[in-house]
Amino acid sequence: QIYLFFYLWSFLASSAMAYSTLPKPYRCMPAGIVLMALLSTMLPRQIASFAVSRSMVPKSVRSTGMMLPRIARVPCSPMPIRNLVACHSTSVDLEEIERQIKSKGDEIRKLKEDGIDKESLAPHIAELLALKAQLPAEPKAEKPKKKKKPQKQKQKQPPKKKPEEMSETELRQVRLGKIEAMREAGVEPFEYSYAPTRTATQLLEEYDGRLEGGEEDEEADVSVAGRIMTRRVFGKLAFFTLQDETGQIQIQLDKNRLADSFKDLKAWTDGGDIIGVRGTVRRTDKGELTVYATEWKMLTKAAMQLPDKFHGLQDISKRYRSRHLDLIVNPDVRDTFRKRATITTKLRRILDDQGFLEIETPVLHSQSGGAEAKPFETYHNSMDMELTMRIATELHLKRLVIGGFNKVYELGRIFRNEGISTRHNPEFTSIELYQAYADYNDMMDLTEELVCGMAESVCDSLVIPYGEDMVSLERPWRRVTMHDIVKEEIPDFDFAALDPDDPESLVAAKAAASAAGVPGVADLKSVGDVLNMCFEELCEPKLIQPTFVIDYPVEVSPLAKPHRSKPGMVERFELFATGRELANSFSELTDPVDQRTRFEAQAEKKAAGDEEACDVDEDFLSALEQGMPPTGGLGIGIDRLVMLLTNSPSIRDVIAFPLLKPDA
């Protein structure tokens, strides 16, 4: 009885522990079901334990109460619920259990479809799990162990380079990859057309004084197009600076507005790309006018990056060789060429308004003429002719005056095979005009009118800066003879007092020039040549303000009419400013006999080795013999004039594509 009482007590303790290990859903089941399950499994275990304990006790003490402590130490740990069910499942029909599981599963699915809440569904789930727990556990088949293959050591990939760390070749390959990616996505990276409704400047003018910081014009619907100059991306927000021909405008791009296309924007765009953007207009909190994009479109994908935005394009030679880049990144350069176009347009307008006609003349000549300069020579294959490129337009324009056009001009390119400097380029632009019944005095008045008109079209004032000097173009300009201005530099010698035909005059002129420090006078052959050399060396660099230097020696002016009152001189002037020649003018020679004599003198100089002397132009002499009315002629160097009006130090700064030596 004592043993039976003790085992009953041990059984109840073990049952309580087993019950505490049950999952919560099972604890919600009726207590009778749980107790029956425990009794059906635990009781046999206790009896078995009791029998084992009895067999271990010696017979001499089995009938005594000394066995109690020994049996009390026999562990009766609770059995897991799966083992509990497994032991009992042998007495349950497996097919019936499976049927109940299927039925319960269908019931649960139906309840879910009807929208049952989780708390109400929990008892049904617990009941299903209890049914499944009654199924015998299937022994797991041991999987054959796979032999581990020796792992190959992964080569570490070099970290991706940042754009600023890449070479030009690497950057180009990245951009070409983006072009291919766009095409694979069905997007054309080089569009055919686009229709912007506003320029950057138009928007800035239209919204000047409108919109407070943070305010948006939601009714606006504008589209702009241009090149991406700066690109700042912040997660779901981006700001681009777009540059068109007129200036720059900020673009705001937001993922909330652009949706999926924002991802493409981030993946495909780079600085230098040309895009089109449509959207509303807003002013940022900082006050910057912005196009708030609703859509964007790639117009041209750039395969090369722009120069560094902080250092720009500073190398002078590279700026001239890569003028397209120079124009993109340097707004001042674009402004210079815009002003150049305005200057030439104004020049043509003034002349057209005064009745002048612009008529084009040949570039290829059978012989050079119209100036003292070395020409470029070429050859015409089919005509088997040696030709030169024109060094002036003078002789053909004069033939037009002879033919009956009283006012003619040509604005065009001139080619002279000479040295290159900040003032000289072998290919340059000039205008030559001729007016019947006028002389060099009329041409001085016209020159002032033309230059001042061009200056007013691009400058705010007629007093303009050039380098460290201020140049006043206000009329009238100074007029001084070559004799007088040279006498200002050599006060003790007067060229006007010399006889040009007296050999002693030449000796005296050379001595005075050498004493004044003028180089290269020993080989000169006339007083006029010495006078001109003294002017070029001593006077010309000092002529900062606009000055007409008039009355030149006949030796250096083969196409000008003899001065009406000064022997050995001609009616000619040159305009100087900032130390360089800007214009040249004559009272044109109309005497065919005198003209032939001068041509022949030029031909003799050429035969003696002077490459700049001209030939005898028989076609022009024949036309001149038909009679040319008194005529004033004027030539203006457009490049040098643009240099003055745009404050440009070099002629290459105002010629879009100057001639350069090949890059080494």
C-alpha positions in Angstrom: 0.0 0.0 0.0 2.8 2.4 0.8 4.4 1.7 -2.6 1.1 2.1 -4.4 0.4 5.4 -2.6 3.9 6.7 -3.5 3.6 5.8 -7.2 0.2 7.4 -7.4 1.6 10.6 -6.0 4.6 10.5 -8.4 2.2 9.9 -11.3 0.1 13.0 -10.5 3.3 15.1 -10.2 4.5 13.9 -13.5 1.1 14.5 -15.1 1.2 18.1 -13.9 4.6 18.7 -15.4 3.6 17.1 -18.7 0.5 19.3 -18.8 2.7 22.4 -18.2 4.7 21.6 -21.3 1.7 21.4 -23.6 1.4 24.2 -26.2 -1.3 26.7 -25.3 -3.7 25.5 -28.0 -3.8 22.1 -26.4 -4.4 23.6 -22.9 -7.6 25.0 -24.3 -8.9 21.5 -25.0 -11.3 19.9 -22.6 -9.4 18.6 -19.4 -10.9 15.2 -19.7 -9.4 14.6 -23.2 -5.9 15.7 -21.9 -6.2 13.6 -18.7 -7.3 10.5 -20.7 -4.3 11.0 -23.0 -1.9 11.4 -20.0 -3.4 8.4 -18.2 -3.1 6.2 -21.3 0.6 6.9 -21.6 1.9 7.9 -18.2 0.4 5.1 -16.1 2.1 2.2 -17.9 5.3 4.1 -17.6 4.9 4.5 -13.8 4.1 0.8 -13.4 7.1 -0.1 -15.5 9.3 2.2 -13.4 7.9 0.6 -10.2 8.7 -2.9 -11.4 12.2 -2.0 -12.3 12.7 -0.4 -8.9 11.4 -3.5 -7.1 13.8 -5.8 -9.0 16.7 -3.7 -8.0 15.9 -3.9 -4.2 17.3 -6.9 -2.3 14.7 -9.4 -1.1 15.7 -8.7 2.5 14.5 -5.2 2.3 11.7 -5.2 -0.3 9.0 -5.6 2.3 10.4 -2.7 4.4 9.8 1.0 4.1 13.5 1.6 3.6 13.0 1.5 -0.2 11.0 4.8 -0.1 14.0 7.2 -0.5 15.4 5.1 -3.3 12.2 5.1 -5.3 11.7 8.8 -4.6 14.9 9.5 -6.5 13.7 7.6 -9.7 13.2 10.4 -12.4 9.8 10.5 -13.9 10.4 13.3 -16.5 7.4 14.3 -18.6 7.2 13.0 -22.1 7.0 15.3 -25.1 3.6 15.6 -26.6 4.6 14.2 -29.9 5.9 11.0 -28.3 2.7 10.9 -26.2 0.5 11.0 -29.3 2.8 8.6 -31.1 2.4 6.0 -28.4 -1.3 6.3 -28.5 -1.7 6.4 -32.3 -1.2 2.7 -32.5 -4.8 2.2 -31.2 -6.3 4.7 -33.6 -7.4 4.1 -37.1 -5.0 6.1 -39.3 -7.5 6.4 -42.1 -10.0 8.0 -39.8 -7.4 10.5 -38.6 -6.5 11.5 -42.1 -10.2 11.9 -43.0 -10.7 14.1 -40.0 -7.6 16.2 -40.9 -8.9 16.7 -44.5 -12.3 17.6 -43.2 -10.9 20.1 -40.7 -8.6 21.6 -43.3 -11.6 22.2 -45.6 -13.5 23.7 -42.7 -10.6 26.1 -41.9 -10.3 27.2 -45.5 -14.0 27.9 -45.7 -13.8 30.0 -42.5 -11.0 32.0 -43.9 -12.9 32.7 -47.1 -15.8 33.9 -44.9 -13.5 36.4 -43.2 -13.1 34.8 -39.7 -10.8 36.7 -37.3 -7.6 35.2 -35.9 -8.9 34.7 -32.3 -12.0 32.8 -33.5 -9.9 30.7 -35.8 -7.3 29.7 -33.2 -9.3 26.8 -31.7 -9.8 25.3 -35.1 -6.1 25.5 -35.9 -5.3 23.8 -32.5 -7.7 21.0 -33.2 -6.1 20.5 -36.7 -2.7 20.4 -35.2 -3.8 17.9 -32.5 -5.1 15.6 -35.3 -1.9 15.9 -37.2 0.1 15.2 -34.1 -1.6 11.7 -33.9 0.0 10.6 -37.1 3.1 8.5 -36.6 6.4 10.2 -37.3 8.0 9.0 -40.5 11.7 8.2 -40.0 13.8 10.6 -42.0 16.0 8.9 -44.6 19.6 9.9 -44.1 20.9 11.8 -47.1 24.2 10.6 -48.4 26.8 13.1 -47.5 28.1 15.0 -50.4 31.8 15.4 -50.8 32.7 19.0 -50.4 34.2 20.4 -53.5 37.3 22.5 -52.9 36.2 26.1 -53.1 37.8 28.3 -55.6 39.2 31.5 -54.1 37.2 34.4 -55.5 39.4 37.1 -57.0 38.7 40.4 -55.4 37.2 42.8 -57.9 38.9 46.2 -57.9 36.6 48.9 -56.4 34.7 50.9 -58.9 36.4 54.1 -59.8 34.8 57.5 -59.3 34.3 59.6 -62.4 37.0 62.0 -61.4 39.5 59.0 -61.1 38.8 57.7 -64.6 40.7 58.5 -67.8 39.1 60.1 -70.8 39.0 56.8 -72.5 37.3 55.1 -69.5 34.7 57.9 -69.2 34.0 57.6 -72.9 33.4 53.9 -72.7 31.0 54.4 -69.7 29.0 56.9 -71.8 29.0 54.7 -74.9 27.6 51.9 -72.6 24.8 54.2 -71.6 24.0 54.9 -75.2 23.6 51.1 -75.8 21.5 50.8 -72.7 19.1 53.4 -73.9 18.8 51.7 -77.3 18.2 48.4 -75.6 15.4 50.1 -73.6 13.9 51.4 -76.8 14.9 55.0 -76.2 16.7 57.0 -79.0 19.8 58.8 -77.6 20.0 61.1 -80.6 16.6 62.7 -81.2 15.6 64.2 -84.5 13.8 67.4 -83.3 12.4 69.2 -80.3 10.3 72.3 -79.9 11.2 74.5 -76.9 8.7 77.2 -76.1 11.1 79.4 -74.2 14.8 80.3 -73.9 16.6 80.8 -70.6 16.7 84.6 -71.1 13.0 84.7 -72.1 12.0 82.9 -68.9 14.2 85.2 -66.7 12.7 88.3 -68.3 9.1 86.9 -68.2 9.3 86.1 -64.4 11.4 89.1 -63.4 9.7 90.4 -60.2 7.2 87.6 -60.2 6.9 84.6 -57.7 8.0 84.7 -54.1 10.5 82.2 -52.7 8.9 78.8 -52.7 6.0 79.9 -54.9 5.0 78.0 -58.1 3.2 79.1 -61.2 1.1 75.9 -61.6 -0.7 77.2 -64.7 2.6 77.6 -66.6 3.5 75.0 -69.2 6.9 75.7 -70.7 9.5 73.6 -72.4 13.2 74.4 -72.7 16.2 72.6 -74.3 19.9 72.9 -73.7 23.1 71.3 -72.4 23.5 70.0 -68.8 26.3 72.1 -67.3 25.9 71.0 -63.7 24.1 67.9 -62.3 23.2 67.5 -58.6 21.3 64.4 -57.5 20.0 63.9 -54.0 18.1 60.5 -53.8 14.6 61.3 -55.1 15.4 64.9 -56.1 17.8 66.4 -58.7 18.8 69.8 -59.8 20.3 70.5 -63.3 21.7 73.7 -64.7 20.6 73.8 -68.3 22.5 76.1 -70.8 21.1 77.3 -74.1 22.3 79.9 -76.5 21.0 82.8 -74.4 22.1 81.7 -70.9 21.4 79.3 -68.1 18.2 78.2 -66.2 17.8 75.8 -63.3 15.8 72.6 -63.7 14.2 70.7 -60.7 13.5 67.0 -61.3 11.4 65.1 -58.7 10.7 61.4 -58.5 7.2 62.1 -57.4 6.5 63.9 -60.6 8.6 61.9 -63.0 7.8 58.5 -61.6 9.8 55.7 -63.4 11.5 58.1 -65.7 13.4 59.6 -62.8 15.3 56.3 -62.5 16.3 56.6 -66.2 17.3 60.2 -65.6 19.7 59.2 -62.9 21.1 56.2 -64.9 21.5 57.8 -68.3 22.3 61.5 -67.9 25.7 63.1 -67.6 27.1 66.6 -67.7 27.3 67.8 -71.3 24.2 65.9 -72.5 21.6 67.9 -74.4 18.0 67.4 -73.0 14.6 68.8 -73.4 12.4 69.5 -70.3 8.8 70.4 -69.9 7.1 71.6 -66.7 5.9 74.4 -64.6 7.8 77.4 -63.3 8.7 78.0 -59.6 11.1 80.1 -57.6 13.1 78.2 -55.0 13.3 79.2 -51.3 16.7 80.8 -52.2 15.0 82.8 -54.9 16.3 81.0 -58.0 13.9 80.8 -61.0 13.4 77.1 -61.8 11.6 74.9 -64.4 9.8 72.2 -62.3 9.9 69.2 -64.6 6.9 67.1 -65.4 8.7 65.2 -68.2 12.2 65.1 -69.8 13.7 63.8 -73.0 17.2 62.9 -74.1 18.0 64.9 -77.2 21.8 64.2 -77.7 23.9 61.9 -75.5 27.4 63.3 -75.2 30.1 60.7 -75.5 32.8 62.9 -74.0 32.7 64.9 -70.7 33.0 68.6 -70.4 36.2 70.3 -69.1 36.4 70.5 -65.3 33.8 72.9 -64.1 36.1 74.4 -61.5 39.1 75.0 -63.7 37.4 75.4 -67.0 39.3 75.5 -70.3 42.4 77.5 -69.4 45.0 76.3 -71.8 45.1 79.0 -74.5 46.2 76.7 -77.3 43.6 74.1 -76.4 40.9 76.9 -76.4 41.8 77.8 -80.0 42.0 74.2 -81.2 38.9 73.1 -79.4 36.8 76.2 -80.0 33.6 74.3 -79.5 34.6 73.5 -75.9 35.7 77.1 -75.4 32.3 78.3 -76.5 30.5 75.8 -74.2 32.3 76.6 -71.0 33.3 80.2 -71.4 30.3 82.6 -71.7 32.6 85.6 -72.5 33.8 83.9 -75.6 30.3 83.3 -76.8 29.6 87.0 -76.1 32.6 88.0 -78.2 31.4 86.2 -81.3 27.8 87.4 -80.7 29.1 90.9 -80.7 31.2 90.3 -83.8 28.1 89.2 -85.7 26.3 92.3 -84.4 29.2 94.5 -85.6 29.2 93.2 -89.1 25.4 93.4 -89.3 25.5 97.0 -88.2 28.2 97.8 -90.7 26.3 96.3 -93.6 23.1 98.1 -92.5 24.7 101.5 -92.4 26.2 101.1 -95.9 23.0 99.6 -97.3 21.1 102.6 -96.0 23.5 104.9 -97.8 22.9 103.2 -101.1 26.0 100.9 -101.2 25.7 97.5 -102.9 27.6 94.4 -101.7 28.9 92.5 -104.7 31.2 89.5 -104.4 34.4 89.2 -106.3 36.7 86.3 -107.0 38.9 84.6 -104.4 41.2 83.0 -107.0 43.3 85.4 -109.1 45.6 84.8 -112.0 48.0 87.3 -110.5 48.2 89.1 -107.2 47.4 92.7 -106.9 45.7 95.5 -104.9 48.2 95.4 -102.0 51.8 94.8 -101.1 51.6 91.3 -99.6 52.9 87.8 -100.3 50.0 85.6 -101.7 49.2 81.9 -101.2 49.7 80.1 -104.5 47.6 77.2 -105.8 47.0 75.3 -109.0 43.8 74.6 -111.0 44.1 71.1 -112.5 41.5 71.1 -115.2 42.5 74.6 -116.5 46.2 73.9 -116.0 46.6 77.3 -114.4 48.8 78.7 -111.6 46.6 80.8 -109.3 46.9 82.9 -106.2 44.4 83.5 -103.4 43.3 87.1 -103.2 45.3 89.5 -101.1 42.7 92.3 -101.6 39.4 92.9 -103.3 40.4 96.4 -104.6 41.0 95.9 -108.3 37.8 94.0 -109.0 35.7 96.5 -107.0 37.2 99.4 -108.9 36.3 97.7 -112.2 32.7 97.7 -110.9 32.9 101.4 -110.3 34.2 101.8 -113.9 31.2 99.7 -115.0 28.7 102.2 -113.5 28.2 101.2 -109.8 28.9 104.4 -107.9 28.8 102.8 -104.4 30.1 99.2 -103.9 31.6 97.1 -101.2 32.5 93.6 -100.2 32.9 92.1 -96.7 35.0 89.0 -97.1 38.0 86.9 -96.4 41.5 87.9 -97.4 44.6 85.6 -97.6 48.1 86.7 -97.1 51.1 84.4 -96.7 52.7 86.3 -93.9 53.7 85.9 -90.3 51.4 85.1 -87.4 51.2 87.3 -84.3 48.6 88.7 -81.9 47.7 91.2 -84.6 48.2 89.1 -87.8 46.5 86.0 -89.1 47.0 84.6 -92.6 43.3 84.5 -93.2 41.3 87.5 -92.0 38.2 89.5 -92.7 38.1 93.0 -94.2 35.7 95.3 -95.9 36.6 97.4 -98.9 34.3 100.0 -100.3 34.5 102.5 -103.1 32.4 105.6 -103.7 32.4 107.6 -107.0 32.9 111.3 -106.8 34.4 111.2 -103.3 38.0 111.6 -102.0 40.0 110.6 -98.9 38.5 113.5 -96.9 35.0 112.0 -97.5 36.3 108.6 -96.5 37.6 110.0 -93.2 34.1 111.3 -92.4 32.5 107.9 -93.4 35.1 106.0 -91.3 34.1 107.9 -88.2 30.4 107.3 -88.9 30.9 103.6 -89.5 33.2 102.9 -86.5 31.0 104.9 -84.0 27.9 103.2 -85.3 29.4 99.8 -84.8 30.7 100.7 -81.3 27.2 102.0 -80.3 25.7 98.6 -81.3 27.8 96.6 -78.8 29.1 99.1 -76.2 27.3 101.2 -73.7 29.5 104.2 -74.4 31.9 105.6 -77.0 34.5 105.7 -74.2 35.6 102.0 -74.1 38.2 100.1 -72.2 41.1 98.3 -73.9 43.6 96.6 -71.7 44.9 99.2 -69.3 43.7 102.2 -71.5 40.4 104.0 -72.0 39.8 104.8 -75.7 37.5 107.6 -76.6 35.7 107.2 -80.0 33.9 110.5 -79.7 34.2 112.6 -82.8 36.1 114.4 -84.3 39.3 112.3 -84.3 42.8 113.6 -84.6 44.2 114.2 -88.1 47.9 114.5 -88.5 50.3 114.2 -91.5 53.0 111.6 -91.4 55.7 114.3 -91.7 54.3 116.1 -88.6 53.9 113.1 -86.4 57.5 111.8 -87.2 58.8 115.3 -86.4 57.2 115.0 -82.9 59.6 112.0 -82.3 62.6 113.5 -84.2 62.3 117.3 -83.5 65.7 118.2 -84.9 65.0 116.8 -88.4 62.2 117.7 -90.9 61.5 115.1 -93.6 59.2 117.7 -95.3 62.2 119.9 -96.1 63.9 117.2 -98.1 64.0 116.8 -101.9 62.9 113.2 -102.7 65.0 113.2 -105.9 68.2 114.4 -104.3 70.6 111.6 -103.3 71.9 113.7 -100.4 68.4 113.8 -98.9 68.4 110.0 -98.7 71.7 110.0 -96.9 70.5 112.7 -94.4 67.2 110.8 -93.8 69.0 107.5 -93.1 71.4 109.3 -90.7 68.6 110.9 -88.8 66.6 107.7 -88.6 69.7 105.7 -87.3 70.4 108.4 -84.7 66.8 108.0 -83.5 67.3 104.3 -83.1 65.3 103.1 -86.1 66.6 99.7 -87.2 67.0 98.4 -90.8 67.2 101.7 -92.7 70.6 101.0 -94.4 69.0 99.0 -97.2 66.1 101.4 -97.9 66.2 103.1 -101.4 64.0 106.2 -101.0 63.3 109.1 -98.6 59.7 108.0 -98.5 60.7 104.5 -97.4 62.8 106.0 -94.6 60.0 108.3 -93.5 57.5 105.4 -93.4 60.0 103.2 -91.4 60.5 106.0 -88.8 56.7 106.3 -88.4 56.2 102.5 -87.9 59.0 102.3 -85.3 58.7 105.5 -83.4 55.1 106.7 -83.7 52.6 103.8 -84.4 52.9 102.0 -81.0 52.1 105.3 -79.2 48.8 106.0 -81.0 46.3 104.8 -78.4 43.5 107.2 -79.2 41.9 107.1 -82.7 44.1 109.0 -85.1 44.1 109.6 -88.9 47.6 109.7 -90.2 47.4 111.3 -93.6 49.6 112.1 -96.7 51.9 109.1 -97.2 55.0 108.8 -99.5 54.2 107.7 -103.0 56.7 104.8 -102.7 54.5 102.9 -100.3 51.2 103.8 -101.9 51.1 102.4 -105.5 47.3 102.8 -106.0 46.7 106.3 -104.4 46.3 109.5 -106.3 49.2 112.0 -106.0 48.7 114.7 -103.4 47.2 117.8 -105.0 49.7 120.1 -103.2 52.6 118.0 -101.8 55.1 116.6 -104.3 56.2 113.0 -103.6 53.1 112.4 -101.4 49.7 110.9 -102.0 46.3 111.5 -100.7 46.1 108.5 -98.3 45.3 108.0 -94.7 45.5 105.2 -92.2 43.4 105.0 -89.0 45.3 103.9 -85.8 44.1 103.1 -82.3 45.6 101.1 -79.5 48.9 101.1 -81.3 47.7 99.3 -84.4 46.2 100.0 -87.9 42.5 99.7 -88.2 41.7 101.3 -91.6 43.3 102.4 -94.9 42.0 104.8 -97.5 43.0 106.6 -100.7 41.8 109.2 -103.1 42.0 106.5 -105.8 44.4 106.8 -108.7 42.4 107.2 -112.0 45.2 108.1 -114.4 45.9 104.9 -116.4 49.4 106.0 -117.5 50.5 106.9 -114.0 49.0 103.6 -112.8 51.0 101.6 -115.4 54.2 103.4 -114.3 53.6 102.4 -110.6 52.8 98.8 -111.6 56.0 98.5 -113.5 58.0 99.9 -110.6 56.3 97.2 -108.4 57.2 94.6 -111.0 60.8 95.6 -110.9 60.9 95.3 -107.1 59.3 91.8 -107.4 61.9 90.8 -109.9 64.6 92.0 -107.5 63.3 89.6 -104.9 60.6 91.5 -103.1 57.9 88.8 -102.5 55.3 91.4 -101.5 55.5 93.6 -104.6 52.6 93.2 -107.1 52.6 92.5 -110.8 51.4 94.5 -113.7 47.6 93.8 -114.0 46.8 94.3 -117.6 43.1 93.6 -117.2 42.8 96.3 -114.6 44.8 98.8 -116.7 42.6 98.1 -119.7 39.5 98.8 -117.6 41.0 102.0 -116.2 41.6 103.3 -119.7 37.9 103.2 -120.2 37.8 106.0 -117.5 37.0 105.8 -113.8 35.3 108.7 -112.1 37.0 110.4 -109.1 36.7 107.8 -106.4 37.4 107.5 -102.7 38.3 104.0 -101.4 38.3 102.6 -97.8 39.4 99.3 -96.3 38.7 98.4 -92.6 40.2 95.3 -90.9 37.2 93.7 -89.2 39.2 91.5 -86.9 41.2 94.3 -85.4 38.1 96.5 -85.0 36.3 93.7 -83.2 39.4 93.3 -80.9 39.0 96.9 -80.0 35.3 96.9 -79.4 35.4 93.6 -77.4 38.6 94.3 -75.4 40.3 91.2 -76.8 44.1 91.1 -76.6 44.7 88.8 -79.6 43.4 88.5 -83.1 42.9 84.7 -82.4 40.3 85.7 -79.7 38.0 87.1 -82.4 38.5 84.6 -85.2 36.4 81.5 -84.5 38.9 79.0 -85.9 42.3 80.7 -86.3 45.1 78.9 -88.3 47.4 76.9 -85.9 50.3 74.6 -86.2 49.5 70.9 -85.9 49.4 69.8 -82.2 52.6 67.9 -81.4 
